[in-house]
Amino acid sequence: MLSGFHKISIDVFQHYQITSTKNLVMIVKEIKSFKRINLHLHTNVSDGALTPARLVKRAQEIGLDLISITDHDTADAYKQLPTSLLPLRIFPGMEVSSLHQGNDVHILAYGFDFNNAPLIELTEMYLIGRRERAIKMIELLAGLGIDIDLQEVIAVSGSRELIVRPHIAQVLVSKGHCQTKNEAFEKYIGNFKPAYVAKPEVSVAEAVKVIHGAGGFAVIAHPGKLAKVSYIDEFIAMGIDGLEVWHPDHYQWEIENFISIAQKNGLYMTGGSDFHGEQDRHNLFDDIPLPPVVIQSIEKMWQAYQCRLKSK
């Protein structure tokens, strides 16, 4: 399903000057310091508004140095990238769903092998599971007197037809059942609301194992949203590699706390805006004021990724 990705992961993501795996060379010394970074971006392959090509073009227009497309439980956006991206660099990414003590935990996977069989199986499980979940949610909505059709949801779910709850919310708004997506979540499809159905999920430990098995880095996304911040200690014991310390939903004291936790435990630190579309003025594309210590940590993780590529 993901054939051809390995060549992309080397030729495209490394620096576009390599034409054969035989000529792989370390480019750590060639890397200039990154200044403008955004490692949490979504496209319309999952629940974002922009196509992968348009998102990349936007990143080039605003002068970003390093980005990652982190769609939910899919890497299909990387099939749709333009061939010319320099000087922009792209860190392969995906936002992987998982569950811990009944609570959702999102893990940002970076630098993984797209052709890894267990990772592909995991993404397929989520694709099928989300569709089955959507069918059940639509049935519950019908029981509440709200009529929407599965095909209407699929129509707004992107090229992979990976259905997430915002797609159902979008249809509820477009048909006049709700004024906003937030209202749809608050009234009907939010956690434990009348039309809520849990999606099938693996544990954090299982997700980390799959990401590591695919040669990737496992970074806890927006830890400020965790049901309990104390979960981080448990995740560290499970082998996570980093924390997304900067996120638009984090207060400054939280950012400082997450930096402290990461430094004490030898974890990578990342940051991203969780961008989904220009209509969301909270999660901006280009307004990412990363602290210098976070930029330095991202550079180290990027360098480690380059070394892993060389060793293959």
C-alpha positions, 0 to 999 in steps of 0.5 A: 500500500505504501510502496515507493515511500522508502525512496521518498524518505531518503531522496526527498526528506534528506536533501534532494541531492542524493540520487541513489542509496549507494551515495548516502552520506552524512549531511549533519555538518551540512545542516544549517541552524533551523530558525522557523519550524513547525512539526505538527501540521495536518492536511485534508488527507485526515482532518485538515483543510489544505492539500499536502501540495498546498500546505507545502507551498504555504510553508515555502511562502512563509519561509519555514525551514523544517516542517512535519505533516502529522495527519492522524493515523496515516502517512498518505499525504507523503504520496502527494508531495511536490518534487521540488521542496528546497530549501524546505526540509520535511521530517516524516511524521504521523499523529498516532492514536493510543489509549491510556487508562481510558483516556486518549493519548496522541503520539507524534511519530517522526522519522519512521520507515513508511514500509514497516509492516506493523505500522501499516497494519496499525494505520489500516486498523484505524482506517477500518475502525474509524469507518465502523465507528462513524456508522455507529455514531450516525445510527445514534444520531438518527435515534436522536432525530438527526439525519445524516448519511455516511456518504456525506461524511465520506465526501468531506473526509479526504483522499484516504476517506479516514473519518474523524469526528470533526468530519461528522461535526462538519456535516452536522453544521452544513445541514443546520443541526449545529451552528459550529463544530464545537457545538456538535461536540458539546451536544452530540459527539464529544467524549461520552455525549449521546452519539459518542462511540469510542474508536478501537485504539492500542495502548501507549506502550503498543504504539511506542513499540510499533513506532520504534519498530519502524525506526521512528521517534515517539513524542507525546503530542500536546502533553498539556491536554493529558487527563493527568500530567503524571502520566508522563512519568509512566510514558517515560518508563514505556520508552517515549523519546520526547515531548511536544513542549510547545503547543498553542494550548499550552500556557507558558508555565506548562511549556517551562514545566515540560522543558524541565521534565524533558531535560531531566529525563533526556527527552527530545523537545518539539513544537508545532501549531497543530494547524488544520486550516486557515479558518482556525485562528488559534492554531496558526501555521507560521506563528511558532515562537519556539524557545532556543532550547527547543530548536536545538533539541529538534536539530539534534533529533533531525541529526539522529534521523539523518544518522539512522538513514545512513545506517540503512 
